[in-house]
Amino acid sequence: MQSSRNRRPGELGFNLFLFGVSLFLFYSAYGISGFEALSAPGVVPMATTAVMFLSAGRILWDVLRRPASDTETLARDIIPLPIIVTIVMIALYAVLLRPLGFIPTSVLFLFVMIRYLSGHSLGFCLGTAAGTVALIYLIFRLIFSVLMPQGIVPEGEIIAWISSIF
């Protein structure tokens, strides 16, 4: 079935990536045991990755035949700034989680994201972030006893203080 729509920005790169990954996975599946017999351990992974590889090839072929779009851009229509900021903030959260710990990293992450995405006042953003993290901490750390990265906050003293109240 031939489609008359234009190729969207990023579509060619994404399909090239899928084609390459499928080829790599097919090669890896072949490395399990080769193709010795239909009952060999690598047959199912090879068959699965062969279908992936052939499907990715067919889709790539269709994408290559379509003209590029002149009206859409990657930055405006596919990956706008809020998505890029969110991805960067998630990466920073992952990097800062171990040295700073769960509480300050989560409050900072939520504060920045709420402020950036909603534009509310600093007090509202800080209150919402702190309240959310406090609720999550209470539920997961105190009720379910889930260990969270400690970092710079003396959580042992906090738990002892809360336990002394109850």
Secondary structure, DSSP 8 states (H G I E B T S, - for coil): ----S-B-TTHHHHHHHHHHHHHHHHHHHHHHH-SS-TTSTTHHHHHHHHHHHHHHHHHHHHHHHS-B-SS--IIIIIS-HHHHHHHHHHHHHHHHHHHH-HHHHHHHHHHHHHHHHH---HHHHHHHHHHHHHHHHIIIIIIS------TTS-HHHHHHHHHHH-
